[in-house]
């Protein structure tokens, strides 16, 4: 660089070089590598936050599963006892069944989020970050030490250059002031000044110019030394920086795989179990058949019901069979003196002396197998007389005798009660062999 121009142009040059330059935040400036070191510490904290985030999501999944389970338990008996019937009832019940299955799946998801996914991230943290005895991580400390070693020689030269720059700018400022004094006094007074005063001002200006030139030479020399060391400095700094990049790349790649695993875990639309739940539910809804339901209702509550229309009856026929003691109303082979019950039926039964004499006792016959048919109650029925059975809809009975002319059948309950019941209140299941005393 050549010597600075003299005269009036000096003030212009000074205004260009002496102005305060904005502070740069470049990575190459001393200690500006700290953000890269801090990124490594932040990476560990991000892993902690991810674990906490999805542990909270696991709580949401658990609460959702519990709420669905509670909803199912509340509505299951209400739906079962509702006036709905047929395929429509089965579809409604399918919703509750689907919710019960989904509740189990969401509970499994909650356990997997806590044990598998969070555990995987914790394990990676333990393997990738090693804490020092006095705090911090070994990896971050090694990275910072590498930056410090790379910057130390270059930073010394930079400080020397900054000092030379400060001195040069100060010398330029003094030279500028001397120039102003030399040219300004005469203009301010409007009169001629003494030759001695002019000579003194001119000599002061010359000394300032010479001092400025010397300092400028030192400044330029310091800059040259700094420039010569900069390539090696940049190479070493970039080498250390790449070490940090490698560590960060591992973290990003791992967290990407962790996020993909979380996506697979939470994406229930791709879960075959969930697909099966909704497929079964859709099938149950598709099976709603208005014609079948209407036919069912017609046969059980409408014109399709069987009817024994009144007709002329020439005489009564008596059907005699044995019942248990009225005190217990339980059918049991241990009663040795059963009572006689007479009801109008299709055919008369033979009346034995044993069955009509309360003062006599007959030998108790051994149980013999009697062919019967299993039937299921379609409606609730409460016996109006002592010889009639009482049962609830859905209860299983064994039919002992076919329907008579009055529309009654003889049967026995699973608890041992024998009696009559309306034939159109049950439906046939299958023939079985049962044993009666």
C-alpha positions in Angstrom: 0.0 0.0 0.0 1.3 3.5 -0.9 1.6 6.5 1.4 -1.6 8.3 2.1 -2.3 11.5 0.2 -1.7 14.7 1.9 -3.7 17.9 2.1 -7.4 18.2 2.0 -8.0 14.6 0.9 -6.7 13.3 4.3 -9.9 14.0 6.0 -11.8 11.9 3.5 -9.5 8.9 3.9 -9.7 9.2 7.7 -13.5 9.1 7.6 -13.3 5.9 5.6 -10.8 3.9 7.6 -11.5 5.2 11.1 -15.2 4.6 11.2 -16.3 1.8 13.6 -16.8 -1.4 11.7 -19.8 -3.6 12.7 -18.9 -6.6 14.8 -19.0 -9.8 12.8 -20.5 -13.0 14.1 -18.5 -15.2 11.7 -17.6 -18.7 12.7 -13.9 -17.8 12.1 -13.8 -15.1 14.8 -12.5 -16.1 18.2 -14.9 -18.2 20.4 -17.6 -18.1 17.8 -17.4 -21.9 17.6 -19.4 -22.0 20.8 -22.7 -22.4 19.1 -21.3 -25.6 17.5 -20.2 -26.9 20.8 -23.5 -26.0 22.4 -25.3 -27.8 19.6 -23.8 -31.1 21.0 -25.1 -30.4 24.5 -28.5 -29.3 23.0 -28.7 -32.6 21.2 -28.8 -34.5 24.5 -31.5 -32.2 25.8 -33.5 -32.6 22.6 -33.5 -36.4 23.2 -34.8 -35.8 26.7 -37.6 -33.6 25.4 -38.5 -36.2 22.8 -38.8 -38.9 25.4 -40.9 -36.6 27.7 -43.1 -35.6 24.7 -44.0 -39.2 23.8 -44.3 -40.4 27.3 -47.0 -37.8 27.7 -48.6 -39.1 24.4 -48.5 -42.6 26.0 -50.5 -41.2 29.0 -53.1 -39.9 26.5 -53.3 -43.3 24.8 -53.7 -45.0 28.2 -56.5 -42.5 29.3 -58.2 -43.0 25.9 -58.1 -46.8 26.3 -59.5 -46.6 29.8 -62.3 -44.2 28.7 -63.2 -46.5 25.8 -63.2 -49.5 28.1 -65.4 -47.6 30.6 -67.8 -46.5 27.8 -68.1 -50.2 26.6 -68.8 -51.5 30.1 -71.5 -48.8 30.6 -73.3 -49.3 27.4 -73.0 -53.1 26.9 -75.9 -54.0 29.3 -77.9 -51.1 28.1 -77.6 -52.1 24.5 -78.3 -55.8 25.3 -81.5 -54.8 27.1 -82.6 -52.2 24.6 -85.7 -52.5 22.4 -83.4 -53.0 19.4 -83.5 -56.4 17.8 -82.2 -58.6 15.0 -79.4 -57.5 12.7 -79.6 -53.9 13.9 -79.0 -54.9 17.5 -76.0 -57.1 16.4 -74.5 -54.1 14.5 -74.9 -51.9 17.5 -73.2 -54.5 19.7 -70.4 -54.7 17.1 -69.5 -51.1 17.8 -69.0 -52.0 21.5 -67.0 -55.0 20.6 -64.8 -52.9 18.3 -64.2 -50.4 21.0 -63.2 -53.1 23.4 -60.6 -54.4 20.9 -59.4 -50.9 20.2 -59.0 -50.3 23.9 -56.7 -53.2 24.2 -54.7 -52.0 21.1 -54.3 -48.5 22.6 -53.1 -49.9 25.9 -50.5 -52.0 24.0 -49.5 -48.8 22.2 -49.0 -47.0 25.5 -46.8 -49.8 26.9 -44.7 -49.9 23.7 -44.2 -46.1 23.7 -42.9 -46.2 27.3 -40.9 -49.3 27.2 -39.7 -49.8 23.6 -39.5 -46.4 21.9 -38.4 -44.3 24.9 -36.0 -47.1 26.0 -34.4 -47.1 22.6 -33.7 -43.3 22.7 -32.4 -43.6 26.3 -30.0 -46.4 25.3 -28.7 -44.3 22.3 -28.1 -41.4 24.6 -26.1 -43.5 27.0 -24.0 -44.8 24.2 -23.4 -41.5 22.4 -23.0 -39.1 25.3 -20.5 -39.6 28.2 -20.7 -37.4 31.2 -17.6 -36.0 32.8 -17.0 -36.1 36.5 -17.4 -32.4 37.0 -20.2 -31.8 34.6 -20.6 -31.6 30.8 -20.0 -34.2 28.2 -16.7 -35.7 27.1 -17.6 -35.2 23.4 -18.4 -31.5 23.9 -15.2 -30.9 25.8 -13.0 -32.6 23.2 -14.7 -30.5 20.5 -14.1 -27.3 22.3 -10.5 -28.1 23.0 -9.9 -28.8 19.3 -11.3 -25.4 18.4 -9.2 -23.7 21.0 -6.0 -25.3 19.8 -6.8 -24.3 16.2 -7.6 -20.7 17.1 -4.8 -20.0 19.6 -2.0 -19.0 17.2 -4.2 -17.2 14.8 -6.0 -15.4 17.6 -2.6 -14.0 18.8 -1.8 -12.6 15.4 -5.4 -11.2 15.2 -4.9 -9.4 18.5 -1.6 -8.0 17.2 -3.3 -6.8 14.1 -6.2 -5.3 16.0 -3.7 -3.4 18.2 -1.8 -2.1 15.2 -5.1 -1.0 13.6 -6.1 0.9 16.7 -2.8 2.7 16.8 -3.0 3.5 13.1 -6.5 4.9 13.4 -5.4 7.0 16.4 -2.5 8.4 14.3 -4.8 9.2 11.5 -7.0 11.1 13.8 -4.1 13.2 15.1 -2.9 13.9 11.6 -6.4 14.9 10.6 -6.6 17.4 13.6 -3.2 18.8 12.7 -4.3 19.4 9.1 -7.4 21.2 10.3 -5.5 23.4 12.7 -3.0 24.3 9.9 -5.7 25.3 7.4 -8.4 26.5 9.8 -6.7 29.1 11.9 -6.1 31.4 9.0 -9.6 31.0 7.7 -11.1 31.6 11.1 -9.1 34.8 11.9 -9.2 36.3 8.4 -5.8 37.8 9.0 -2.3 36.8 8.3 -0.6 34.8 11.1 3.1 35.0 11.9 5.6 32.9 9.9 6.7 31.2 13.1 3.2 30.0 13.9 2.7 28.8 10.3 6.0 27.0 10.5 5.1 25.3 13.8 1.8 24.1 12.5 3.4 22.8 9.3 6.1 20.9 11.3 3.4 19.4 13.6 1.5 18.2 10.5 4.6 16.7 9.0 5.4 14.8 12.2 1.9 13.4 12.4 2.1 12.3 8.8 5.5 10.6 9.4 4.1 8.9 12.5 1.1 7.7 10.7 3.2 6.2 7.9 5.3 4.3 10.4 2.3 2.9 12.2 0.7 2.0 8.9 3.7 0.0 7.9 3.5 -2.0 11.2 -0.3 -2.5 10.7 0.2 -3.8 7.1 3.0 -6.1 8.3 0.7 -7.5 11.0 -2.0 -8.0 8.4 0.4 -9.9 6.2 1.4 -12.3 9.0 -2.3 -12.8 9.8 -3.0 -13.5 6.1 -0.2 -16.1 5.9 -1.5 -18.0 8.9 -5.1 -17.9 7.8 -5.2 -20.9 5.4 -3.7 -23.3 8.0 -6.1 -21.8 10.6 -9.1 -22.4 8.4 -8.0 -25.9 7.6 -7.6 -26.8 11.3 -10.9 -25.1 12.3 -12.8 -26.9 9.5 -11.3 -30.2 10.5 -12.6 -29.8 14.1 -15.9 -28.5 12.8 -16.3 -31.7 10.7 -15.9 -33.8 13.8 -18.9 -32.0 15.3 -20.7 -32.5 12.0 -20.1 -36.3 12.2 -21.5 -36.4 15.7 -24.6 -34.4 14.7 -25.1 -36.5 11.6 -25.3 -39.6 13.8 -27.9 -37.9 16.0 -30.0 -36.8 13.1 -29.9 -40.2 11.4 -30.8 -41.9 14.7 -33.7 -39.6 15.5 -35.0 -40.0 12.0 -35.2 -43.7 12.5 -36.7 -43.1 16.0 -39.4 -40.8 14.5 -40.1 -43.4 11.7 -40.6 -46.0 14.4 -42.9 -43.7 16.3 -44.9 -43.1 13.1 -45.3 -46.8 12.6 -46.4 -47.1 16.2 -49.0 -44.3 16.1 -50.3 -44.9 12.5 -53.1 -47.1 13.4 -54.5 -47.0 9.9 -51.6 -49.3 8.8 -52.0 -51.7 11.8 -53.5 -55.0 10.6 -55.2 -55.5 13.9 -57.0 -52.1 13.7 -57.9 -52.9 10.1 -59.4 -56.1 11.2 -61.5 -54.3 13.9 -63.0 -51.9 11.4 -63.4 -54.6 8.8 -65.4 -56.7 11.1 -67.4 -53.7 12.2 -68.2 -52.8 8.6 -69.2 -56.3 7.9 -71.6 -56.3 10.9 -73.2 -53.1 9.6 -73.5 -54.4 6.1 -75.3 -57.4 7.4 -78.2 -55.3 8.7 -81.2 -56.7 6.8 -84.5 -54.9 7.1 -86.5 -57.7 5.5 -85.1 -60.4 7.9 -85.7 -58.1 10.9 -89.2 -57.4 9.8 -89.9 -61.0 9.2 -88.5 -61.9 12.6 -90.8 -59.4 14.3 -93.8 -60.5 12.2 -93.3 -64.1 13.3 -92.8 -63.3 17.0 -95.0 -60.3 17.6 -97.3 -60.0 14.6 -99.6 -62.0 12.3 -97.0 -64.7 11.9 -97.4 -65.9 15.5 -99.1 -69.3 16.0 -102.7 -69.2 17.3 -105.0 -71.9 18.6 -108.3 -70.5 17.5 -111.3 -71.4 19.7 -113.2 -74.6 18.6 -115.8 -76.9 20.1 -114.5 -79.1 22.8 -116.8 -82.1 23.6 -115.2 -83.0 26.9 -112.1 -82.4 29.1 -109.2 -84.7 29.1 -107.0 -84.9 32.1 -103.3 -84.9 32.0 -101.7 -86.2 35.3 -98.1 -85.7 36.1 -96.0 -85.3 39.3 -94.8 -82.1 40.8 -92.5 -81.4 43.7 -93.7 -80.3 47.1 -95.3 -76.8 47.0 -93.0 -75.8 50.0 -89.9 -76.1 47.9 -91.1 -75.9 44.2 -88.0 -77.8 43.3 -88.1 -81.0 41.2 -86.3 -83.7 43.1 -86.3 -87.5 43.1 -86.1 -87.5 46.9 -89.8 -86.7 47.4 -91.6 -89.9 48.1 -95.2 -88.6 48.1 -95.7 -86.2 45.2 -98.9 -84.3 44.7 -101.3 -84.6 41.9 -101.7 -81.8 39.3 -104.5 -82.0 36.7 -104.6 -79.8 33.6 -106.5 -79.9 30.4 -104.2 -81.4 27.7 -104.3 -83.2 24.4 -104.4 -86.8 25.8 -105.3 -88.3 29.2 -102.6 -89.9 31.3 -103.1 -93.0 33.4 -103.8 -92.2 37.0 -102.2 -94.7 39.4 -103.3 -95.3 43.0 -99.9 -94.1 44.1 -100.5 -90.7 42.5 -103.9 -90.1 44.1 -103.6 -91.5 47.6 -101.9 -89.1 50.0 -101.8 -91.8 52.7 -99.9 -94.3 50.7 -96.3 -94.3 49.7 -94.9 -96.0 46.6 -91.4 -97.2 45.9 -89.3 -94.6 44.3 -88.6 -95.6 40.7 -85.0 -95.5 39.4 -84.3 -92.6 37.0 -84.8 -93.6 33.4 -83.5 -91.8 30.3 -86.3 -89.9 28.5 -85.9 -88.5 25.0 -86.3 -84.8 25.0 -85.6 -81.8 22.8 -83.6 -78.7 23.9 -85.5 -75.5 23.4 -84.7 -71.8 24.2 -87.1 -69.3 25.6 -87.9 -66.5 23.2 -89.8 -64.4 25.7 -90.1 -64.0 29.4 -92.9 -66.1 30.9 -94.3 -66.1 34.5 -96.4 -69.1 35.4 -100.0 -68.2 36.3 -100.6 -71.5 38.1 -98.5 -73.8 40.2 -98.1 -76.4 37.4 -96.7 -73.8 35.0 -93.0 -73.0 34.5 -91.5 -69.6 34.8 -88.5 -68.6 32.7 -86.6 -65.7 31.2 -85.9 -65.0 27.5 -82.8 -66.9 26.4 -83.1 -69.6 29.1 -82.7 -73.2 28.0 -85.3 -75.9 28.7 -85.9 -79.5 27.8 -89.2 -80.3 26.1 -90.7 -83.6 27.4 -94.0 -83.7 25.5 -95.1 -82.1 22.3 -97.7 -79.3 22.1 -101.3 -80.4 23.0 -104.5 -79.0 21.6 -104.5 -76.2 24.0 -101.1 -75.0 22.9 -99.1 -76.2 25.9 -96.0 -78.3 26.2 -94.5 -80.2 29.1 -90.9 -79.5 29.9 -88.3 -79.3 32.6 -85.8 -76.5 33.4 -82.1 -77.1 34.0 -82.8 -76.5 37.7 -85.2 -79.5 37.8 -88.6 -77.8 37.7 -91.2 -79.8 35.7 -94.3 -78.1 34.4 -96.2 -76.7 31.4 -95.4 -73.7 29.3 -96.9 -72.1 26.1 -95.5 -73.7 23.0 -95.0 -70.5 21.1 -92.8 -69.0 23.8 -89.8 -71.2 22.9 -87.8 -72.2 19.8 -86.3 -75.6 19.1 -82.5 -76.1 19.4 -81.6 -79.8 19.0 -82.6 -83.2 20.4 -80.7 -84.3 23.4 -81.0 -87.1 26.0 -81.8 -86.0 29.5 -82.4 -88.0 32.7 -85.4 -87.3 34.9 -86.1 -89.0 38.3 
